[in-house]
Amino acid sequence: MSTASKDRLRPVKSILVSQPKPSNPQSPYLQLAEKYNLKIDFRQFIKVEPVPAKEFRKQKIDILKHTAIIFTSRNAIDHFFAICKEFKIEMPADMKYFCISDQTAHYLQKYIVIRKRKLFVGHKTAEDLFDYFKKHKSEKYLFPCSDIRKDDIPDFMAKNNIEFTEAIIYHTLADDLSDLADVKYDILAFFSPSGLKSLMQNFPDFVQGATRIATFGPTTSKAAEDLGMILDIEAPLPNAPSMTGALELYIKKANNL
């Protein structure tokens, strides 16, 4: 991992978070902005588009031949049930659901009635679900996902000879960031390789310079390193499991607080 040198510890006044603005007024980001008198803006760097029904048919996937579904995001849930509606498919009562987090499981209730016997929930990462997969090796798993996704779940399933079908149900694309061309921030915060890819597609001549880069998760960190960027802030940390926690630790040092 590349680590930023001390001479990059310059005061922080502005941060751009590459995610939608939180709707919760108690968001840790908004609290961080108020606590340290920062300008924190939010902008989604990527957009998602559904896979058309005609394109989905080409994958030749029979949804109801599966006994378990893996959800790793709200986008996956929304687009999966949109396809089910399109094809007039109703989920059987005994279908099992494996969700990456409590938030994802809670969101699933928008579409189905949750029963404890058919819901398995991880803490935050795909690895949290691996023990469940091992205990339920006889299930026929369906993994609705984007055309851009991590390899951890498919690799685990293949390694453990668990029956598994990947269903591409939406595309992840770079959003138009042209309105940011003349805007500068002290810190850019990224949460996925797709966000970094969008930055470079929009601004192929991007030079990091004094801009600090914050990343969440090892795959995002690696993507930034592969682009030759200096990583100033990496989350999660043992003493800061969230992006806001890692940002706060850095701000305290950089702003001499």
C-alpha positions in Angstrom: 0.0 0.0 0.0 1.3 3.5 -0.8 1.3 5.8 2.1 1.2 9.6 2.0 4.2 11.5 3.3 3.8 14.0 6.2 4.4 16.9 3.8 1.0 16.2 2.3 -0.7 16.9 5.6 -2.1 20.3 4.6 -5.3 21.8 6.1 -8.6 20.5 4.8 -11.5 22.8 4.1 -13.4 20.9 1.4 -14.3 17.3 0.6 -16.1 15.7 -2.3 -17.8 12.4 -1.5 -18.6 10.3 -4.6 -22.0 9.2 -3.3 -25.5 10.7 -3.3 -26.2 13.2 -0.6 -27.5 11.5 2.5 -31.2 12.1 3.3 -30.6 11.6 7.0 -30.0 15.0 8.7 -28.0 13.1 11.3 -25.6 11.7 8.7 -22.0 11.4 10.0 -20.8 13.4 7.0 -23.1 16.4 7.9 -22.0 16.1 11.5 -18.3 16.1 10.4 -18.9 19.2 8.2 -20.5 21.1 11.1 -17.9 19.9 13.7 -14.9 21.0 11.7 -16.5 23.8 9.6 -15.9 22.0 6.3 -17.5 22.2 2.9 -18.6 18.6 2.1 -20.3 18.1 -1.2 -21.9 14.9 -2.5 -21.9 13.7 -6.1 -22.6 10.2 -7.5 -19.8 9.4 -9.9 -21.5 6.4 -11.4 -25.0 5.6 -12.7 -26.8 2.4 -13.2 -29.1 1.4 -16.0 -31.3 -1.7 -16.1 -30.6 -4.6 -18.4 -33.4 -4.6 -21.0 -35.7 -7.7 -20.9 -34.5 -8.7 -24.4 -30.9 -8.7 -23.2 -31.8 -10.6 -20.0 -33.5 -13.3 -22.0 -30.2 -13.9 -23.8 -28.6 -15.1 -20.5 -31.1 -18.0 -20.5 -31.7 -17.9 -16.8 -34.7 -19.6 -15.2 -35.1 -17.6 -12.0 -37.5 -20.1 -10.4 -35.1 -23.0 -10.9 -33.1 -21.5 -8.1 -33.7 -21.9 -4.4 -31.7 -19.0 -3.0 -30.9 -15.5 -4.0 -27.8 -13.4 -3.0 -28.2 -9.6 -2.7 -25.2 -7.3 -2.1 -26.9 -4.0 -2.8 -30.2 -2.0 -3.0 -29.6 -1.6 -6.8 -29.5 -5.4 -7.2 -32.8 -5.7 -5.3 -34.6 -3.0 -7.3 -33.5 -4.3 -10.6 -34.1 -8.0 -9.8 -37.7 -7.4 -8.8 -38.2 -5.1 -11.8 -37.2 -8.1 -14.0 -39.5 -10.4 -12.0 -42.4 -7.9 -12.6 -41.5 -7.7 -16.3 -41.7 -11.5 -16.6 -44.6 -11.9 -14.2 -42.5 -14.0 -11.8 -43.6 -14.3 -8.2 -41.2 -15.4 -5.5 -42.2 -18.7 -3.9 -42.7 -18.7 -0.1 -39.7 -21.1 0.5 -37.2 -19.0 -1.4 -34.1 -18.2 0.7 -32.4 -14.8 0.7 -28.7 -14.1 1.6 -28.1 -10.4 2.2 -24.7 -8.7 2.6 -25.9 -6.4 5.5 -28.8 -5.5 7.8 -29.5 -2.4 5.6 -29.8 -4.6 2.5 -32.0 -7.1 4.3 -34.2 -4.3 5.6 -34.6 -2.9 2.1 -35.7 -6.3 0.8 -38.8 -5.9 2.9 -40.0 -3.3 0.3 -40.7 -6.3 -2.0 -41.3 -9.4 0.1 -42.5 -10.4 3.6 -39.4 -11.5 5.5 -39.5 -14.7 7.5 -36.5 -15.6 9.8 -36.2 -19.1 8.5 -35.4 -17.9 5.0 -33.2 -14.9 5.6 -29.4 -15.0 6.2 -27.6 -11.7 6.9 -24.0 -10.7 6.9 -22.5 -7.8 8.8 -21.0 -5.8 5.8 -18.9 -7.9 3.5 -19.4 -10.9 1.2 -17.0 -12.9 3.4 -19.6 -12.6 6.2 -21.9 -14.8 4.1 -19.4 -17.6 3.3 -20.2 -19.7 6.4 -23.9 -19.5 5.5 -23.1 -20.7 2.0 -21.1 -23.7 3.4 -23.9 -24.6 5.7 -26.4 -24.5 2.8 -24.3 -26.1 0.0 -27.2 -27.9 -1.5 -29.0 -24.7 -2.5 -29.1 -23.5 -6.1 -27.9 -19.9 -5.8 -28.8 -17.0 -8.0 -26.5 -13.9 -7.8 -28.2 -10.8 -9.4 -25.5 -8.2 -10.0 -24.0 -5.5 -12.2 -21.7 -6.1 -15.2 -19.0 -4.7 -12.9 -18.8 -6.6 -9.6 -16.3 -8.0 -7.2 -15.0 -11.5 -7.7 -15.2 -12.7 -4.1 -18.6 -14.4 -4.2 -18.2 -16.1 -7.7 -14.6 -17.3 -6.7 -15.9 -18.7 -3.4 -18.7 -20.6 -5.0 -16.5 -22.1 -7.7 -13.8 -23.1 -5.1 -16.4 -24.8 -3.0 -18.3 -26.5 -5.8 -21.6 -24.7 -4.9 -24.2 -24.5 -7.6 -24.4 -20.9 -8.6 -25.7 -18.7 -11.5 -24.7 -15.1 -12.1 -27.4 -12.8 -13.5 -26.4 -9.5 -15.0 -29.4 -7.3 -14.3 -28.0 -3.8 -14.5 -25.0 -1.9 -16.0 -22.7 0.4 -14.1 -21.7 3.4 -16.1 -19.6 6.6 -15.6 -21.8 9.6 -14.9 -21.3 13.0 -16.6 -19.1 15.0 -14.3 -18.4 17.9 -16.7 -19.9 20.4 -14.2 -17.0 19.6 -11.8 -14.3 20.5 -14.4 -13.4 23.8 -12.7 -14.1 22.8 -9.1 -11.3 21.9 -6.7 -11.5 19.9 -3.5 -8.9 19.2 -0.8 -10.1 15.5 -0.6 -11.9 13.2 -3.0 -13.5 10.2 -1.4 -14.1 7.0 -3.4 -15.9 3.8 -2.5 -15.5 1.6 -5.6 -13.2 1.1 -8.5 -16.1 2.2 -10.7 -16.0 5.7 -9.1 -12.3 6.1 -9.9 -12.9 4.8 -13.4 -15.6 7.5 -13.9 -13.2 10.2 -12.7 -10.6 9.2 -15.3 -13.1 8.8 -18.1 -14.5 12.3 -17.4 -11.1 13.8 -16.8 -8.4 11.8 -18.6 -5.8 14.5 -17.9 -6.5 14.5 -14.2 -3.4 15.3 -12.1 -3.7 14.6 -8.4 -1.2 17.2 -7.2 -2.1 18.4 -3.7 -5.6 16.7 -3.8 -5.9 14.1 -1.1 -7.4 10.7 -2.2 -9.5 8.7 0.3 -10.6 5.2 -0.5 -12.9 2.6 1.2 -12.0 -1.0 0.9 -9.0 -2.9 -0.5 -10.3 -3.1 -4.1 -10.8 0.6 -4.2 -7.4 1.2 -2.7 -5.8 -1.1 -5.3 -7.6 0.6 -8.2 -6.3 4.0 -7.0 -2.8 2.6 -6.7 -3.0 1.1 -10.2 -3.8 4.6 -11.5 -0.6 5.9 -9.9 -2.4 7.9 -7.2 -1.1 8.6 -3.7 -3.4 7.2 -1.1 -3.7 9.7 1.8 -6.7 8.1 3.6 -7.6 4.4 3.6 -10.6 3.1 5.3 -11.6 1.0 7.2 -9.0 1.3 9.9 -8.9 -0.7 13.2 -9.7 2.5 15.1 -12.0 4.0 12.3 -14.2 1.4 10.6 -16.1 4.0 8.6 -15.0 6.5 5.9 -16.1 9.4 8.1 -14.0 8.0 11.0 -10.9 7.8 8.8 -11.6 11.3 7.4 -11.9 12.7 10.9 -8.6 11.1 12.0 -6.8 12.7 9.0 -8.5 16.1 9.5 -7.4 16.3 13.1 -3.8 15.8 12.0 -3.9 18.0 8.9 -5.7 20.8 10.7 -3.6 20.5 13.9 -6.7 19.9 16.0 
